[in-house]
């Protein structure tokens, strides 16, 4: 297991030009902001389908999985429960 040090971020869009996390910034004690964008910006033609894309990211230093975490992704905010130990 990863002991809660990794986070799976799911985005939806074109399967050939997915968006995903480009960076994570700690903005408070147990609060992070995830910057989303095109994972492959050099692709000129994108398929017109809709699919999910999962990107696994490592949590920044100082963030502990033993306390609830607030993650902001653009205009969305998600509270992630603490990992049971």
C-alpha positions as CSV (number, residue, x, y, z in Angstrom):
1,X,0.0,0.0,0.0
2,X,1.1,3.6,-0.4
3,X,0.2,4.7,3.2
4,X,-1.8,7.6,1.9
5,X,1.1,9.4,0.3
6,X,-0.3,9.3,-3.2
7,X,-3.5,10.7,-4.6
8,X,-5.4,9.6,-7.7
9,X,-6.8,12.5,-9.7
10,X,-9.5,11.6,-12.3
11,X,-10.3,14.0,-15.1
12,X,-12.7,13.6,-18.1
13,X,-12.2,14.8,-21.7
14,X,-10.7,13.7,-25.0
15,X,-8.9,10.4,-24.6
16,X,-6.2,11.5,-27.0
17,X,-5.6,14.9,-25.3
18,X,-6.3,14.3,-21.6
19,X,-6.1,17.0,-18.9
20,X,-4.5,16.2,-15.6
21,X,-2.5,17.7,-12.7
22,X,0.5,19.8,-13.8
23,X,1.4,20.9,-10.3
24,X,0.4,20.8,-6.6
25,X,0.9,23.7,-4.2
26,X,0.4,23.6,-0.4
27,X,-1.9,26.6,0.4
28,X,-2.6,25.8,4.1
29,X,-1.9,23.2,6.8
30,X,-3.8,20.4,5.2
31,X,-4.9,22.2,2.1
32,X,-3.5,21.8,-1.5
33,X,-4.3,23.4,-4.8
34,X,-3.9,21.2,-7.9
35,X,-3.3,23.0,-11.1
36,X,-4.9,21.2,-14.1
37,X,-4.0,21.5,-17.7
38,X,-3.3,19.6,-20.9
39,X,-0.9,16.7,-20.3
40,X,0.2,16.6,-23.9
41,X,-0.1,20.2,-25.1
42,X,1.8,19.5,-28.4
43,X,-1.0,17.3,-29.8
44,X,-2.7,19.3,-32.5
45,X,-5.7,17.0,-33.2
46,X,-7.8,15.6,-30.4
47,X,-10.5,12.9,-30.6
48,X,-14.1,14.0,-30.0
49,X,-14.8,11.4,-27.4
50,X,-15.2,11.6,-23.6
51,X,-13.3,9.3,-21.3
52,X,-11.7,9.3,-17.8
53,X,-8.0,9.7,-17.2
54,X,-6.3,8.8,-13.9
55,X,-3.1,10.5,-12.9
56,X,-1.4,9.4,-9.6
57,X,0.5,12.1,-7.9
58,X,2.7,12.1,-4.7
59,X,1.5,14.4,-2.0
60,X,3.8,17.3,-1.1
61,X,6.0,17.2,2.0
62,X,4.2,18.3,5.1
63,X,0.9,16.8,4.1
64,X,-0.1,13.9,6.3
65,X,-2.6,11.2,5.4
66,X,-3.6,10.9,9.1
67,X,-5.7,14.1,9.0
68,X,-8.4,15.2,6.5
69,X,-7.1,16.9,3.4
70,X,-8.8,19.7,1.4
71,X,-7.9,19.6,-2.3
72,X,-8.9,22.5,-4.6
73,X,-9.1,21.9,-8.4
74,X,-10.1,25.1,-10.1
75,X,-13.5,26.0,-8.8
76,X,-14.0,22.6,-7.1
77,X,-13.1,21.7,-3.5
78,X,-12.9,18.2,-2.2
79,X,-12.3,17.0,1.4
80,X,-10.5,13.7,1.6
81,X,-11.0,11.7,4.8
82,X,-8.0,10.7,6.8
83,X,-6.4,7.2,6.3
84,X,-7.2,4.9,9.2
85,X,-4.1,3.6,11.0
